[in-house]
């Protein structure tokens, strides 16, 4: 059997890797192909193109890379129509995947979209396009399936893989041991994003904020997890420009989960990392910067006052959001300093994060795999079918 997949960035790579692992329990000889990242490839995925090619965010930024991305999508469509996989799974990246899924569905190939696009936050008109593109949509959040019932799109709440992956209880002690930090050290973690385009807008801002926090908390340490050499280089250049190279900053190659679990307070670029911060019980401040044109477009299309996932799930400003013009080093340093000083607020936030964690913990990979398998007639149904107890029993 052949299952085609497209995941466009680090968060999609993680989600897809969990799904591949769950599907292999049922389909050990299945082949997984398409566009994916290193975590998918570690599960045996054959990447025809790396997911980094699609990791661009913001209208203006996408336009700059449009020709390359469009060429990849057309080449991928041609290959998939020739090879006709048993099912196609688009993992996030809706602007890329929904067009592709519509073409494949029209050609008779079953299409599953893993992660409902955030139609509840902005661009709700996409729901009609989604209905034309997908055979089934997998939802990470409990309020999403109801939205699809209105347009008769099969939708299933499967929970969030991060909620299954991360421990319910705080992993602070273990994370600090791995990073060589004692329990008394004040720790700020800075997560400026996983994309090069994000670092170009935010690296200097994060470096400036670290300088101001250091002047107020001179004993504090700073952890900065970066997932590629390119993003690390961009951040190092920002430290040099801001004359911040002498700060007690530890640049990590990956290890974002350890950085979040170990910290007292984090500064997190808006995106999946905000949910990771909540799952790891890290009090945090959410920020984001992009081009002014992209910001104006997105702001006009927004339906809710929140952009951070913890706030959206809580339906309130659980953690501060400082975006675009409000994202200044003074504002960010003040918000983070307030959190560092207020232990009561830290405790309250961790309690609310625990509630969100429990709500989203649904064994999502297996639930998602069950839906995918239902579109593959040759797949054995049911993960709960027990194998024979012994060879004698089988005989």
N, C-alpha and C positions, 0 to 999 in steps of 0.2 A: 504494500500500500504506500501511496505517496501523499504526504500532507504538505501543502505549500503554506508559507507564512511570511509576513512582512512585519518587522518591528523597527521603528525608526529612531530610537534613542536609548539611553541607558535604562530608563525605567521600563520601557517596553521589552528590552532585552531580558531584564530580570523576570517580568511576568511570563514571557514566552518560555523561558528556560524551565520554570516551574510546571507549566502546562505540558511541555515536551516530556518531562520526567514522569508526570502522571499518565500521559498517553502511552508511554513505553511499557507501563505495567500491564496494559491491555494489549498493546500492539508492539511486541518486542522487535519485530522485523520491519516496522514501518520506516520509511525514509522521509526526512524532514528537510525541505529545501526552500530557498528564496533569499530574503534579505534579513540579516540578523547580526547580532553582536557576539562578543566573546563568551558570555554566559550560555547563550544558545549553542554555540559551537562546542562548548565543553560537554553538552548533552548529546553530541553527535549530529548537530544541525549542519547542513552544507550551505554555506553562505555564497551565493552567486555574486552578491555585492555586500559590502559591510554596512551596518546600520548607520555608521558615522556619516555616510553620504546624505542621509535624510535629516540629520540632527541640526536643523536650522529653525529658529523661532522668530516670529514677528513678520508682518506683511512685507515690509521693506526688505528685510533680510532674505526672505524667501524669493522675492523678485530678483535679487542679485544672483541667486543660484538656480533660477527657474529653468534655464535651458538644460543644465546638467541633470536636474531632478526629473524633468519631463522626459528626457532621453532615456533615463534608466527605467522609468515607468512603462514607456512604450516597448522597450526591449523586453522587460519582464512579462508584460501582457502577451507579447508574441510567443515567448517561450512557454508560458503556462497554457495558452490555447493549443499549442502543438502537443504538449506532454499530458494535458488534462489530468491534473491531480484529483484524488478522490474528494478532497475538500480543501478550501482555502480559508486561512485564518488571518485576518488583518488585526494586528495588535496595536491599538492606539493609532497614532499618525492618521487621523481621519481625512485630512485634506488629500493625502496621497492614496489611502486605502479605499475610501468610498467610491472614487471614480473607478479604480481597478476592480473592486467587488461588483460594481454594476455591470461592467463588461463581461466578467466571468459568469455572473448569475444569468445574464442574457444568453450565454453560450451553454447553459445547462449545468454549470459547476456550482456545487453547494458552497455558500459563503457564510462564515461565522465572523462576526466582529467582536473582538475581545476588548472590552472597555467601552461603555457607552460614551460617545462624545458628550461634552458638558453642555447639552442643550438647555439644561436648567440654569446655567450661568450666563450664556450668551449664544447668539446665532441659533435660536430655537427653530427658525425656519428650516434648518437642516433635517428635521425629523422626516419630512416628505422624501428627501433624497435618501435618507437612511432606509426608509421603507422600500424604496426601489432597488437598493443595493444589497441588502443582507437577507439571508435565510433565517438567521437567528442572531440576537445580540446578547452578549454577556455583560451584566451590570455589576459594578463593584460596590454600589451603595444601595441601601434598601428602598429609597424613595424613587428609584429610577424606573423599574418595570411598569409602574402605573402610567407613566408618561407615554409608553409605547403601546399600551392597551388601546389608547384612543385611535391609533392608526393601524391597529391589528398587526403589529410586528411581534413575533414571538420573542420574549425577553425573559431572562432568568437572573435573579440576584444570586451571585456566587460568593459574595464576600470579597475581601481584599487579601491577596497573597502575603502582603507584608504583615498583616495581623496574625497569620499562621506562622510566619517565619520568626518573628520577634517574640521573645519571652514576655509573658504577661507581667511578671515582676521586673523591677528595674535591674539592668545589667551593669550598673555604674561601677561596682567594685571590680568585676572581672575586666571591664573595658579599661579601667585605670591601670590595672596590673599589666595588661598587654601593652599599654602605652608608656609604662614606667612612671606613672604619676601617683603621688601619695594622696590620701583621702582629704587632706587639709588644703591642698593647692586649689586656688581659684582658677577655673578653666573656662575660657570663652572658645566656642567653636564657630568658625566662619565657613559657610558653604555658599560660595558665589555662583554656583551653577555647574552644569556638566558640559555645556556647549561652549565652543570658542566664541560664538557671537555674544553669549551672556557675559563672558569674562571681559570682552572689549568694552561693554557698557558698565560693568560693575566692579572690576578688579581694583581700580583706583579708589572707588568709594569705600570698599571694604578695608583697604590699606589705611585710608584716612581715619576710618572709624576705629581701627585697632590702635592707631597712634593716640587718639583721644582717650580711649579706654585705659591705655597703659599709663597715661599721666594721672588718672584717678585711681587705678588699681595696679600699682607698680609691681606687685608680687604675682600678678596673674600670668598664666600661660595662655597661648593662643594655638589652636589646632586648625589647620586648613587642609581638608582632604580634597585632592584633585585627581581626576581619573585618567588623564592622558598627559603625555609629555608636553603637548602643545598648550593645554590649559595651565599646566605648571609654569611653563615659560612665560605665559602672559601674566600670571600673578607675580612671578619674580620680577618682571620688568616694572609692574605697578609698584611693588615695594621700593624699588630703586628710585622711581620717579617721585615717590612721596617721602623719600629719605627715611624709610622705615625698616631698612635691612637689619638694624641692630635690635629690633624688638624680639622678645622671647617667643618667636613664632616657629612652630614645627610644621613643615609642609609634609603631608602624607600622600603616598601614592595609593589612592583608594582609601579604604578604612573609614569611609564616611559614617558607617554605623557605629564603630567604636568611638569616633569623635563625638557623635551625638549622645551616645550612652554615657560617656565619661564627663561631659561638660556640665557646668552649672547653668549656663545660658548660651544660646546659639543665635547667630544671625543667619537666616536662611533665605535664599532666593526662591521666590514663589514657584511652586511646582510640586511634583511628587515628594520632594525632600521635606516639605512641610508636614506631610502625613507621616513620613519616616520619623521626623522629630517627635511627633505626638506618640507614635507607637513605641519609641524608645524613651518616652517620659522626659523629654528635654524641654524645659521652658525656653521659649524662643520668640524672636521678633521676625516678622516676614517683610521682605523688601523686594523691589524689582525696578529696573530701569530698562527702557527700550527706546527706539527712535521716536521722536515726537509724533510723526505721522502714524506709526503703528499704534501708539498710545491713544491718540484721538479716535482712531477707528474702533479699537477695542472698548474704549470707555463708552462710546455712543451705543454699542451693541450689548452692553452688560445689563443683566436683569437683577442682579443682587448687589448689596453693598459690600460683600466680602469676596476676596479672591483666594485666600488660603483655605485649603481643605479642612483643617481643624475648625475653622470658623464657620465654614459652610455646613459641616456636619453638626456643629453645636448650635447653628442658627443665631450666632451672636459673635461679637468681637472678643473671643476668648483670649487671643493673643494680638498684640499690636500689628497693624499693617501700615507700612510707610512706603508709598509708591511714587515713582516718577519725581515730580517737583518736591514732594515731601521727603523723598529719600536723600537726605543730606547727612553728612557725617555727624553734625551736631545732634540732629534728631535721633539718629540711630544709637549713638553713644549714650544719650540720655535715657532712651527706652531700655537699653540693655543694662545700663548702670542701675536703673530703678529695679529691674528684675533681680539683679545680683544682690542688691541690698535687702530685698524683702523676702525673707524665708517663708512667710505665711502664704504669699502669693505663689511662690514656687510649689508649695505643698498642694494648694488648691488646684493649680494647673495639672499637676501629676495625677490627682484624683480624677479630674475630668478626662484626661488623656486615657486613663485606665477604662473609663466607661466607653469611650469611642472604640478602644481596642477590642473590648469584649463584644461589642455590637458587630464589628466587622470580621470577627474570627469565625469562619464558616467552612474550613477545609476547602478553600476556593479552587485549588488546582484540580482536585478530584471532581468537584461539582462541574467545573468547566469542561473537563475531559469527558464526563458523562454526556453532556450536551453534544460535544463534537462527535463522539462515537455514535450518537443516535442518527447522525447523517451519513454514517458509513455502514451499509448493510452487512458487510462481511466482518464487522467488529463484534467480538463476544460481548454481550450485554451484561452490565452489572459488575461493579468492582467488589461486591460483597459475596460473590460466589466462592465458597471455600474450596481449596484444592483437596484432593484425596489425602487422608491422614497418613497413608503409607502405600508402598508398592503393592502390598497384599490387598489393601482395601480397593486399590485401583483394579487389580485383577478380579 
